[in-house]
Amino acid sequence: MTRNTVISVKNLVKKFGSFTANDNLNFEVFEGEIFGFLGANGAGKTTALRILSGLSSPTSGEVIVAGYNARKDPEKIKKNIGYMCQKFSLYNDLTTRENITLYGGIYGMPKALIKKRTEDLFERLSFHEYSDRLISSLPLGLKQKLAFSVAVLHEPRIVFLDEPTGGVDPITRRQFWEMIYETADRGITVFVTTHYMDEAEYCDRVSIMSEGKIVALNSPAELKRLYNAESVEEVFVKIARPAGTKTLSPEVKSENN
Amino acid sequence: MKRFLGFVKKEFLHIFRDFRTLIIIFLIPAAEILLFGFIVTTDLRNANIGILDLSHDEITRQLSDKICSSGFFIKSEDLLNYSEIDRELRKNKIKAVVIFENGFGRKLISEGKAVMNIIADGSEPNMASLVTNYITAITADFNSGLIQKPGSGNILVRSEVRMFYNPSLKGHFMFVPGVITIIMTLVCALMTSITITREKEYGTMEVLLVSPLKPVQIIVGKVIPYFILSIADAILILILSWFVFGLPVKGSIILLLAELMLYILMSLSVGIMISTVSKTMQQAIFITLVGLLLPTILLSGFIFPLENMPLGYEWFSMLFPPRYFITVIKNIMIKGTGLLYVWKETLILIFFTAVSIWFSIRNFRIRLN
């Protein structure tokens, strides 16, 4: 099966002064795939994510996202992606409907289309009773689902999720992942960073970053087989830390970074 | 453009849904104008004084009547001798004592001069100088009345003081430009820096930056509502001070509005500049209050005259734009002068605006990379 490539990264290097945040990254992400992007804090995940979403420019290397070059056409990339960050990204003092209309407008969607998608969304999430309530009055789980729905409202080719399930209870997390699957089924590529290793198991493929490099990239099952591990978490612990720091817990490690 | 308008609308919604913001924008300006106008007034009205008349003749009676019927003073005590002066002043009931020497009227007619003493309560220096100035002025007026009487000859010195621009020395005239400046600084700089850092703190800024909106559109879209509301605010203040205190704008209203817009633009860009260096709302508020509002109040000549400051402070005050703006609007509103007299200050304000815009763009770029 050949699949369309929506993200292609070749020899990506990003330096801040003498510090190399991304050291020669190479990978591809395919259409409709759920791609997990793992790594300890400070491993260079955020830097790579910013480059992929057109926020910052690579020092060298070639980055193609949704068919556009990240160095030359970051603005075109922005139109073709959705983004949801770890901090909650809707406005508390606007209603559900106003938030949706705002983001639809920012992405240049026609009014009629925004209206139609809003109604569809309320239908799908059985959200009607919340449609004209302020976001601040919604429970966290609903907010999170809504934020995700808003991020894909304009049907982008790729949606970037930066630790989307932080601070959410397990049931909501599960429902959230169901939404991710539905989205991927519609052909939208999902690029997700996460701290929860159990979530990594849900991904089609995961990459693991350590000290600016991608040290592993494969399907969760294949990774577990290769590293002779029970879970992705075990794989992560085995490879995400360089020799000499193996006795430290991941928390200590991240602080040292 | 459509994206942009939706974004501006959202910013208006933020403002109108937050009652604290509404209070800062609309209630504080009105309250401040009325407060300064009615309570913190530097005008003298119905101040209690005592009179020690050792002469008891026709002229001292006329003069003390004139002082006490002026509307500025009320005679609350008739003192009998010098020893009572200290006691009455200490009771804090009277602000000053006027003393006519023994044989005042007789001396005035025979020698052409007589001595009247004013003893004021120096523990309230402002009040004391106001009281003595007013009484002196009333006496001078009384003198001129005497001179005009035929056959009175060359008695007393005729002294005439005329206050230009503010003939009745009304205090309102002085504080209106100051209050406009403070309000503009508060609404523009403080609110802008808060609203931008709030997006950063809540994480919505990241989402906006990843969206197809350009950073310039985000910033401009966020400050446009404040620009419009600030102009509405300035007009509100001008109308209030016109209707309540009868203060007209003597110069060109168009020039005044243009200068207002320039100052608003400058405050907005200072607000943006502050938001580029602060990570949280608290930081932004602190920097704005200490770095901008305090100098606006203390170093702009609004409350404390710049001329009376030590030279070092006066130079220091030149680093802060409010003083130039106060000069500009005082000139236009009260003296009625044109651009010819305020072009230097205007240029300085344009310079401050340019510097803060340049600084903001530079900081923003650094942060993005």
Interface residues (C-beta under 8 A of the other chain):
Chain A: S53 G54 L55 S56 S57 E75 K78 K79 I81 Y83 M84 C85 Q86 K87 F88 S89 L90 Y91 N92 D93 L94 E98 T101 L102 Y103 G105 I106 Y107 G108 F160
Chain B: K2 R3 L5 G6 F7 K10 L13 H14 R17 D18 Y202 G203 T204 E206 V207 L208 L209 V210 S211 P212 L213 K214 L368 N369
